Amino acid sequence: MRILIILPFLLQYCAGVEGLKCYTCSMTDEETDQSCLTDPDNAGITDCDKKYCISVRVDYLDPKDTIQSLLRTCVDTPTFINQVIEDETYRNYYKACQTDLCNGGIGKDLSDATDNRNGDAITLLVPGIGTDAAHSIVVSLTLILVLQIVLFLHHI
């Protein structure tokens, strides 16, 4: 009976887990609005239910360093993780990361930064940790504590 009293509070506490926050916007060289490149904070931030934040920037090779398009979004499986790929016409910058708002910056290379939120040049992925390990640990310890209290009250 006592577990039925505690269970709704426990479920409400656990339901507060949020997803990965990513910049989400796109632009091309034909658009006058360049906020996706210059001001991603105001271009769009989404609470994603995916595993990765990504940015894909495409530059023309000629004229050099001229942007063709930029995409910031979230995906479960990125096409590439932190790679620069060239063909005859374009240079493509692919960035993928797993922390909140890590797909910022100008999207051009692996070491640029906007408020240090563009991700790391080297990313270590550990299966099972997720994007908010500290919160997971708190929830686990809280569940253990609640179960111990319930068992204690049951034996009284």
C-alpha positions in Angstrom: 0.0 0.0 0.0 2.8 2.4 0.9 4.5 1.8 -2.5 1.4 3.1 -4.2 1.7 6.3 -2.3 5.4 6.8 -3.2 5.2 5.6 -6.9 3.4 8.6 -8.4 6.0 11.0 -6.9 8.9 8.8 -8.2 7.4 8.6 -11.7 6.9 12.4 -11.8 10.6 12.9 -10.7 11.9 10.6 -13.4 9.6 12.1 -16.1 11.6 15.3 -15.9 14.5 13.9 -18.1 15.1 16.1 -21.1 16.5 15.2 -24.5 19.6 16.5 -26.3 19.4 20.2 -27.2 20.6 21.0 -30.7 20.7 24.0 -33.0 18.2 23.3 -35.8 18.2 25.6 -38.8 19.3 25.6 -42.4 20.4 28.1 -45.0 21.7 28.4 -48.6 23.8 31.0 -50.4 20.7 32.2 -52.1 19.0 33.3 -48.9 19.3 36.8 -47.4 18.8 35.5 -43.8 22.2 34.2 -42.6 21.2 33.8 -39.0 21.8 30.0 -39.1 25.5 30.8 -39.7 25.9 34.0 -37.7 23.4 33.6 -34.8 22.3 30.0 -34.3 20.9 30.9 -30.8 18.2 32.9 -32.5 17.8 30.7 -35.6 16.5 27.7 -33.6 17.1 25.4 -30.7 15.3 22.1 -30.4 14.9 19.5 -27.6 15.7 16.5 -29.8 14.8 12.8 -29.3 17.8 11.7 -31.3 21.4 10.7 -30.3 23.5 13.3 -32.2 23.5 17.0 -32.9 25.1 17.6 -36.4 26.1 20.4 -38.6 26.8 20.0 -42.3 28.5 22.9 -44.1 29.1 22.9 -47.8 31.5 25.4 -49.3 32.3 26.0 -53.0 35.9 25.2 -53.9 35.8 28.2 -56.4 35.4 30.9 -55.2 37.3 29.6 -52.2 35.6 29.7 -48.8 32.2 30.7 -50.2 29.4 28.9 -48.3 26.8 27.0 -50.4 24.7 25.7 -47.6 24.6 25.0 -43.9 22.4 22.5 -42.0 22.1 22.1 -38.2 19.8 19.4 -36.9 19.7 16.2 -34.8 19.9 12.6 -36.0 20.2 9.1 -34.7 23.0 8.1 -37.1 25.2 10.7 -38.6 26.5 10.2 -42.2 30.0 11.2 -41.0 31.5 12.1 -37.7 33.9 15.1 -37.7 35.2 14.8 -41.3 36.0 17.1 -44.2 35.2 15.5 -47.6 36.0 17.2 -50.9 34.9 16.5 -54.5 35.5 18.5 -57.7 33.1 21.3 -56.7 32.5 21.3 -53.0 34.2 20.9 -49.6 31.8 19.3 -47.1 32.3 19.7 -43.3 30.5 17.1 -41.3 30.3 17.5 -37.5 28.5 15.2 -35.1 28.4 15.5 -31.3 26.4 14.4 -28.3 26.3 17.3 -25.8 23.8 20.2 -25.6 24.2 22.8 -28.3 27.5 21.3 -29.5 26.6 21.9 -33.2 27.2 25.7 -33.1 30.2 27.6 -34.4 30.6 28.4 -38.1 30.6 24.7 -39.0 33.8 25.0 -41.0 36.4 23.0 -39.2 36.8 20.7 -36.2 38.5 23.3 -33.9 36.4 26.5 -34.3 34.2 27.5 -31.4 31.3 29.7 -30.5 31.1 29.9 -26.7 32.9 26.5 -26.7 29.7 24.8 -27.7 30.7 23.3 -31.0 31.9 19.9 -29.8 35.4 18.5 -29.5 37.8 17.6 -32.3 38.1 14.2 -30.5 35.0 12.6 -29.2 35.0 9.5 -27.1 31.6 7.7 -27.3 30.8 5.3 -24.4 27.8 3.1 -25.0 25.1 3.3 -22.3 26.2 6.6 -20.8 23.9 8.8 -22.8 23.9 12.6 -22.9 23.2 13.2 -19.2 25.2 10.7 -17.1 25.1 12.8 -14.0 21.3 13.0 -14.1 21.1 9.2 -14.7 23.3 8.6 -11.6 21.1 10.8 -9.5 17.9 9.0 -10.7 19.5 5.6 -10.0 20.6 6.6 -6.5 17.2 8.0 -5.8 15.5 4.8 -6.9 17.8 2.8 -4.6 17.0 5.1 -1.7 13.3 4.9 -2.3 13.4 1.1 -2.5 15.4 0.9 0.7 12.8 3.1 2.4 9.9 1.0 1.1 11.6 -2.2 2.3 12.3 -0.6 5.7 8.7 0.5 6.1 7.4 -2.9 5.0 9.3 -4.6 7.8 8.0 -2.2 10.5 
